[in-house]
Amino acid sequence: MNIIYTSTITCPKCGYQKEEVMPTETCQFFYECNNCKRVIRPKEGDCCVFCSYGTVACPSIQESSGCCR
């Protein structure tokens, strides 16, 4: 399986999008939008902001190893 390490994250407040490299060792629980400066958190039931607002799920989910290590 090829793991994708980049994801385009979209701010739920202002719609700003930015491609980011996802961390491989931990989940990212907080993300500050570069445009509106809002700090976003994962939606309930998601393990990280990339799973909630990204175009690609985090590496842990892609590997089917469950939520982030």
KOLGUMAR-329762 format. One record per residue: residue number from 1; x, y, z of N, C-alpha, C in turn; chain. Coordinates in steps of 0.1 Angstrom, whole numbers, plus 2048, in hexadecimal, padded with zeros to 3 digits. Each point is the difference from the previous one (the first is absolute). Last residue first. Layout:
BEGIN
R   nr  n.x  n.y  n.z  ca.x  ca.y  ca.z  c.x  c.y  c.z  kette
R  NUM    X    Y    Z     X     Y     Z    X    Y    Z      A
...
END
This chain:
BEGIN
R   nr  n.x  n.y  n.z  ca.x  ca.y  ca.z  c.x  c.y  c.z  kette
R   69  7F7  843  8A6   808   7FA   80B  803  809  80B      A
R   68  7D3  803  7DF   80E   803   801  807  7FA  80C      A
R   67  7D5  7E7  7EF   803   80E   803  80F  802  802      A
R   66  7F8  7D6  7E5   7F7   806   809  804  80F  802      A
R   65  814  7E2  7E0   805   7FD   80E  7F8  807  80B      A
R   64  800  800  7CD   7F6   7F8   807  805  7FB  80D      A
R   63  813  820  7DF   807   7F3   803  7F7  7F6  806      A
R   62  7F0  82C  7F8   804   7FA   7F3  806  7F2  802      A
R   61  7F8  81A  826   7F3   7FB   7FB  803  7F9  7F2      A
R   60  825  816  814   7FB   7F4   808  7F3  7FA  7FB      A
R   59  812  828  7EA   807   7F3   7FD  7FC  7F4  809      A
R   58  7DB  827  7F7   80E   800   806  807  7F2  7FD      A
R   57  7DA  812  7DE   801   7FC   80E  80E  7FF  804      A
R   56  7F0  821  7D8   805   7F3   802  800  7FD  80F      A
R   55  7F1  829  7F1   7FC   7F8   7F4  805  7F2  801      A
R   54  7F3  820  82C   80A   7FE   7F5  7FB  7F8  7F5      A
R   53  7EB  80B  82C   800   80B   7F6  809  7FF  7F5      A
R   52  7F8  7DE  824   7F4   808   7FF  800  80A  7F5      A
R   51  826  7E4  808   7F4   7F7   7FE  7F3  807  7FF      A
R   50  827  818  80B   801   7FB   7F2  7F5  7F7  7FD      A
R   49  805  810  82C   7FB   80A   7F7  800  7FC  7F2      A
R   48  7FE  7D9  824   808   80C   7FE  7FA  809  7F6      A
R   47  7EA  7D8  811   80C   800   808  809  80C  7FF      A
R   46  7C8  7F8  7FD   80C   800   7F8  80C  801  809      A
R   45  7D4  802  812   802   7F3   7FA  80C  7FF  7F7      A
R   44  7EC  830  808   7FE   7F5   80A  801  7F2  7F8      A
R   43  81B  827  7EB   7F2   7FE   803  7FF  7F4  809      A
R   42  82D  81E  801   7F9   7F5   7F9  7F1  800  803      A
R   41  819  82F  804   802   7F3   806  7F8  7F5  7F8      A
R   40  816  837  7FA   7F5   7F6   7FE  805  7F3  806      A
R   39  809  838  802   805   7F3   804  7F5  7F6  7FE      A
R   38  806  831  7E7   7F8   7F8   808  808  7F2  803      A
R   37  80D  826  7E3   807   7FE   80D  7F8  7F8  809      A
R   36  7FA  80E  7D0   7F8   807   80A  805  7FE  80E      A
R   35  81C  7F0  7DA   7F8   80B   7FC  7F8  807  80B      A
R   34  81B  7D8  805   809   80A   7FC  7F8  80D  7FC      A
R   33  7F0  7D9  823   7FE   804   7F3  809  80C  7FD      A
R   32  809  7D9  824   7FC   80E   7FF  7FF  804  7F2      A
R   31  7FA  7D0  81E   806   806   7F4  7FB  80F  7FF      A
R   30  802  7CF  822   7FD   80E   7FF  807  805  7F3      A
R   29  803  7D3  80D   7F3   803   805  7FC  80E  7FF      A
R   28  821  7D9  7E8   800   80E   802  7F2  804  805      A
R   27  81D  7D0  806   7F5   807   7FA  801  80F  802      A
R   26  82C  7DF  7FD   7F5   804   809  7F5  806  7F8      A
R   25  827  7EE  7EB   802   7FA   80D  7F4  803  80A      A
R   24  806  812  7D2   7FF   7F2   7FF  801  7F9  80D      A
R   23  7EE  833  7EB   809   7F9   809  7FE  7F1  7FF      A
R   22  7F5  820  7D6   7FA   7FB   80C  80B  7F9  809      A
R   21  800  82A  7DB   806   7F3   802  7FA  7FB  80E      A
R   20  7E6  824  7DF   809   7FE   80B  805  7F2  800      A
R   19  7E3  829  7E2   805   7F2   800  80B  7FF  80B      A
R   18  7D3  821  7FD   80E   7FF   800  805  7F2  800      A
R   17  7D1  824  7FD   806   7F3   7FE  80F  801  800      A
R   16  7D0  81D  812   80E   800   7FC  806  7F2  7FF      A
R   15  7D3  80E  811   802   7F9   7F3  80E  800  7FA      A
R   14  7EA  812  82C   802   809   7F4  802  7FA  7F3      A
R   13  7F5  7E6  829   7FB   80E   803  801  808  7F3      A
R   12  811  7D3  803   7F2   800   800  7FA  80E  802      A
R   11  830  7F1  7E9   7FA   806   80C  7F1  800  7FF      A
R   10  822  7DD  7E7   7F7   80B   7FE  7FA  805  80D      A
R    9  82D  7E2  7EB   7F7   802   80B  7F8  80D  7FD      A
R    8  81D  7D9  7E4   7FC   80E   7FF  7F5  802  80B      A
R    7  82B  7DC  7FF   7F2   802   7FF  7FD  80F  7FF      A
R    6  82B  7D7  7FF   7FB   80E   7FF  7F1  800  7FE      A
R    5  81A  7D7  803   804   808   80B  7FC  80F  800      A
R    4  7F3  7CA  7EE   800   80E   7FB  803  809  80D      A
R    3  80A  7C9  7F4   7FB   80A   809  802  80E  7FA      A
R    2  7FB  7CD  7EA   807   80C   800  7F9  80B  809      A
R    1  802  7C7  800   7F8   80C   800  809  80C  800      A
END
